[in-house]
Amino acid sequence: MDYETISFIIYKRLREKDEHVINTKITYDYYNRFWIYVKLLYDKGVLKTQRDINQLCNKLQLGKEYNLEKYFQGISEMIFWIYACNQKLEFEMDKKLREDNNHDVDLQIKKGGYIFNIEIKCPQFINLTNKDTLNLNFPFRSVDKEVLNNEMKILRSDYLQKILDDSDGKYKEIKPQKINDNKVIEYLRSCQDKFVYGGEKSINVLVISLQSSEMQDYWGYMYNRYTGIFTNGFKNKFTDKGGNVVNHSDFDKIDVVYITNIVSGHIKVNDKFDSWSLNTYCNLLCINPFSFKRTKKNNVSNYDELFLLLPNDNLKFEEGLEKCQLEGKKIGKPLDAIYLLEYIYDYYKLLR
């Protein structure tokens, strides 16, 4: 199929959905860049057949139904295709790694003899725009659920109700936000079924695509000192639906979690940044210290290759985090629990 035919099919499907995000941004470079990158995917051979077009349209929610959450998932995957094309990388979508099941991973990239298996997840979109609701956020789990519920009752009676009463009608309700650390564990265990341990020159990556407002929480789910999934505090803190304790060995095939605020780039569209470019975002590579490669002291040069492969803020972020932690020790408060929010505020003003 030639590009004119392909672009016409996509355009026709777009015009059938007036409410679609891409259509609502037609006056922005967001819309123009979308077509530039469709052409790039065509030129690089990603879009060749009717099957390819159908796959892209499904990712973009250009089928019978339109679901915004699924759109964010789809464009998160598409952005990695675009990045691989721009970097002239060899890659394959929907790559099956195991012969004993029918699961596949979203993307496999090969570079210089190294193999990078990438699975992309996008949590349910949380819309916090209801102005008469005061949203109460718990950045991570530090006590048992029963203790938390009891403390919440005290908090509501002693403080929160007073805030509602004194707001002159500005706030009508207070809504505690769900702690999504179990969602991360769900993603990790799902990836465990898709990935293989691989050789010395392979690495497995779980990408979690988020809003900027969620980045701090998800970083905290992995690294908070009480129950962090990638810390020793994780031991005996979580059970699955069957009541079984979740252990680090349940997801030891996952080497790295890559958190990124891609979703915000498609909510807060601005001509000053390219929503379709992975380089635009705040991206952090979070190494799993309990992965098979780490615990077995396997050759980990592939980690260095991954840091070179995917755009990331790790160096600048970690330098600032170290200073933040030292300052926290001086005043006796754990400031690292809010540092990532400040980092995005300082360096990603258009995405905050």
C-alpha positions in Angstrom: 0.0 0.0 0.0 1.3 3.5 -0.8 1.3 6.3 1.7 -1.6 8.2 0.1 -3.8 5.2 0.6 -2.6 4.6 4.2 -3.0 8.2 5.2 -6.5 8.4 3.7 -7.6 5.3 5.6 -6.4 6.8 8.9 -7.8 10.3 8.0 -11.2 8.8 7.2 -11.4 6.9 10.5 -10.4 10.0 12.4 -13.1 12.1 10.7 -15.7 9.6 12.0 -14.8 10.4 15.6 -15.2 14.1 16.2 -14.4 13.7 20.0 -11.1 12.0 19.3 -8.1 13.6 21.0 -6.2 14.1 17.8 -9.2 15.9 16.2 -9.6 18.2 19.1 -5.9 19.3 18.7 -6.2 20.1 15.0 -5.1 23.7 15.6 -1.9 22.6 17.3 1.4 21.2 16.1 0.2 18.0 17.9 -2.0 17.3 14.9 0.6 18.1 12.3 3.3 16.1 14.0 1.1 13.1 14.2 1.0 13.0 10.4 4.7 13.6 10.2 5.3 10.5 12.3 2.7 8.4 10.5 4.8 9.2 7.4 8.0 8.2 9.3 6.5 4.9 10.3 5.5 4.3 6.6 9.0 5.2 5.3 10.6 2.8 7.8 8.4 0.0 6.8 6.2 -0.2 9.9 3.1 0.6 8.0 2.9 -1.6 4.9 -0.2 -3.8 4.9 -3.8 -3.5 5.8 -3.0 -5.5 9.0 -0.4 -2.9 9.9 -3.0 -0.1 9.4 -5.6 -2.0 11.5 -3.1 -2.4 14.3 -2.2 1.3 14.4 -5.9 2.3 14.2 -6.6 -0.1 17.1 -3.8 1.5 19.1 -5.2 4.9 18.4 -8.8 3.9 19.2 -10.0 4.4 15.6 -12.2 1.4 15.5 -15.8 0.9 16.6 -15.2 2.2 20.1 -13.3 5.1 21.5 -11.7 4.7 24.9 -9.4 7.5 26.2 -7.5 5.2 28.5 -6.8 2.7 25.7 -5.7 5.6 23.5 -3.0 6.6 26.1 -1.8 3.0 26.1 -1.7 2.9 22.3 0.2 6.2 21.9 2.6 5.2 24.6 3.5 2.2 22.4 3.5 4.3 19.2 6.0 6.7 20.7 8.5 3.9 21.3 8.1 2.8 17.6 8.7 6.4 16.6 11.8 6.6 18.8 13.2 3.4 17.4 12.7 4.6 13.8 14.3 8.0 14.5 17.3 6.3 16.1 17.6 3.9 13.2 17.2 0.9 15.5 16.3 -2.7 14.5 13.1 -3.5 16.2 10.1 -5.9 16.2 6.7 -5.3 17.6 4.6 -7.9 19.5 7.6 -10.2 19.9 6.9 -13.7 21.3 9.8 -14.8 23.6 8.4 -18.0 25.1 7.3 -21.2 23.3 5.3 -22.4 26.3 2.6 -19.7 26.2 1.0 -17.3 23.7 2.1 -14.1 25.4 4.3 -11.6 23.6 6.1 -8.3 24.5 5.2 -5.0 23.0 8.6 -4.3 21.5 12.1 -5.9 21.1 15.0 -3.7 20.1 18.4 -4.9 18.9 21.5 -2.8 18.9 25.1 -3.7 18.8 24.5 -7.4 19.7 22.3 -6.4 22.7 18.6 -7.3 23.0 16.1 -5.1 24.8 12.7 -6.6 25.5 10.1 -3.9 26.3 6.6 -4.2 27.7 4.5 -1.1 28.1 1.8 -0.5 30.6 -0.4 2.6 31.1 -2.5 2.6 34.4 -6.1 3.7 34.4 -6.4 7.4 33.7 -7.2 9.4 36.9 -9.1 12.6 36.2 -8.7 15.0 39.1 -10.4 18.0 37.5 -13.5 18.0 39.6 -12.9 21.3 41.5 -15.4 20.6 44.3 -13.5 17.5 45.4 -10.5 17.7 47.7 -8.3 14.8 46.7 -6.3 13.2 49.5 -3.2 11.4 48.3 -1.1 8.8 50.1 2.2 8.5 48.3 2.9 5.0 49.4 1.9 2.3 51.9 3.7 2.6 55.2 1.3 0.8 57.6 -1.2 -2.1 57.5 -4.5 -1.4 55.9 -6.4 -1.8 59.2 -4.2 0.8 60.8 -4.6 3.2 57.9 -8.4 2.9 58.0 -8.5 3.6 61.7 -6.2 6.7 61.3 -8.4 7.9 58.4 -11.4 7.9 60.7 -9.6 10.0 63.1 -8.3 12.3 60.4 -11.8 12.7 59.0 -13.4 13.6 62.3 -10.7 15.8 63.6 -9.4 17.7 60.5 -10.9 16.9 57.1 -14.5 17.6 58.0 -13.4 21.0 59.4 -11.7 21.8 56.1 -15.0 21.0 54.2 -17.0 23.2 56.7 -14.6 26.1 56.4 -14.3 26.0 52.6 -17.5 28.1 52.1 -18.9 25.4 49.7 -15.7 25.2 47.6 -15.3 21.6 48.5 -18.2 19.2 48.7 -16.4 16.0 49.4 -13.0 14.6 50.3 -11.8 11.6 48.2 -8.8 9.5 49.2 -6.9 8.3 46.2 -6.1 4.7 45.8 -2.6 3.5 46.5 -1.5 1.7 43.3 1.5 -0.3 44.5 -0.5 -3.5 43.9 -0.9 -2.3 40.3 2.9 -2.2 39.9 3.2 -5.7 41.3 0.5 -6.9 38.9 2.4 -5.4 36.0 5.7 -7.0 37.2 4.1 -10.5 37.6 2.4 -10.2 34.2 5.8 -9.4 32.7 7.3 -12.4 34.4 5.0 -14.6 32.3 6.1 -12.9 29.1 9.9 -12.4 29.6 12.7 -15.0 29.6 15.8 -14.8 31.7 17.9 -14.4 28.5 21.6 -14.3 28.0 24.3 -11.9 29.1 23.4 -9.4 26.3 19.7 -9.1 26.9 17.7 -7.0 29.3 14.0 -6.9 30.1 12.2 -3.5 30.7 8.7 -2.7 32.0 7.6 0.8 30.9 4.9 2.5 33.0 3.4 5.5 31.2 1.9 8.1 33.6 0.7 11.6 34.2 3.3 13.9 35.8 1.2 14.0 39.0 1.6 10.2 39.3 5.4 10.0 38.8 6.3 10.6 42.4 3.9 8.0 43.7 5.1 5.3 41.3 8.8 6.1 42.1 7.8 5.8 45.8 6.1 2.5 45.3 9.4 1.0 44.2 11.8 2.9 46.5 10.0 4.0 49.7 11.8 2.8 52.8 8.8 1.1 54.3 7.3 -1.1 51.6 9.2 -0.3 48.5 9.0 -3.1 45.9 12.7 -2.7 45.1 13.8 -2.6 48.7 14.3 -5.0 51.6 11.2 -3.5 53.2 9.1 -5.3 50.7 9.5 -8.7 52.4 6.2 -10.1 53.7 4.3 -6.9 53.0 2.1 -8.0 50.1 -0.1 -10.9 49.3 -1.8 -11.8 46.0 -5.5 -12.6 45.5 -4.9 -16.2 46.6 -3.4 -15.0 49.9 0.1 -16.0 48.9 3.0 -13.7 50.0 4.5 -11.9 47.0 8.3 -12.3 46.8 11.0 -10.6 44.8 11.5 -13.9 43.0 8.0 -13.5 41.5 9.4 -10.9 39.2 13.1 -11.6 38.9 13.0 -11.6 35.1 12.3 -7.8 35.1 15.6 -6.0 35.1 14.4 -2.4 34.9 11.2 -0.3 35.3 11.1 2.8 33.1 8.7 5.4 34.4 7.7 8.2 32.0 5.1 11.0 32.0 4.1 10.4 28.4 0.4 10.7 29.3 0.7 14.3 30.4 2.2 15.2 27.0 -1.1 14.1 25.4 -3.3 15.9 27.9 -1.4 19.2 28.2 -0.6 19.7 24.5 1.6 22.7 23.8 3.4 23.7 20.6 6.6 24.3 22.5 7.2 20.6 22.9 6.8 17.5 20.8 4.2 15.2 22.4 5.3 12.4 20.1 8.9 12.4 21.0 10.2 10.2 23.8 13.1 12.7 24.3 10.5 15.3 25.5 9.5 13.5 28.7 10.8 13.0 32.2 12.0 9.4 32.1 13.6 7.4 34.9 15.2 4.0 34.7 14.6 2.2 38.0 16.8 -0.9 38.4 15.5 -4.0 40.0 18.2 -5.0 42.5 16.5 -8.3 43.0 16.5 -9.4 39.3 18.1 -12.6 38.3 21.0 -10.8 36.6 21.7 -8.7 39.7 21.4 -11.5 42.3 23.5 -13.9 40.2 26.2 -11.3 39.5 25.6 -11.9 35.8 27.3 -9.6 33.2 25.5 -6.3 33.6 27.1 -4.3 30.9 23.8 -4.3 29.2 22.5 -1.9 31.8 25.0 0.7 30.6 23.8 0.0 27.0 20.2 0.6 28.1 21.1 3.9 29.7 22.6 4.9 26.4 19.7 3.5 24.4 16.7 5.2 26.1 16.5 8.9 27.0 16.6 9.3 30.8 16.9 11.9 33.6 18.8 9.5 35.9 22.0 11.4 36.3 20.5 14.8 36.9 17.7 13.4 39.0 19.9 11.3 41.3 22.3 14.2 41.8 19.4 16.4 43.0 17.9 13.5 45.0 21.2 13.1 46.9 21.2 16.7 47.9 17.6 16.5 48.9 18.2 13.5 51.1 21.1 15.3 52.9 18.9 18.3 53.5 16.2 16.0 54.8 18.6 14.5 57.3 19.6 18.0 58.6 16.0 18.9 59.4 14.9 15.4 60.3 12.3 15.0 57.6 12.3 12.6 54.5 12.1 15.2 51.7 12.8 12.6 49.1 9.1 11.7 49.3 8.3 14.9 47.3 11.5 15.5 45.4 10.3 14.1 42.0 7.3 16.4 42.0 9.7 19.3 42.6 12.0 18.0 39.8 9.2 17.9 37.3 8.1 21.4 38.4 11.6 22.8 37.8 12.5 21.0 34.6 9.2 20.1 32.9 7.1 23.2 33.5 4.9 22.5 30.5 4.1 19.0 31.7 3.5 19.6 35.4 
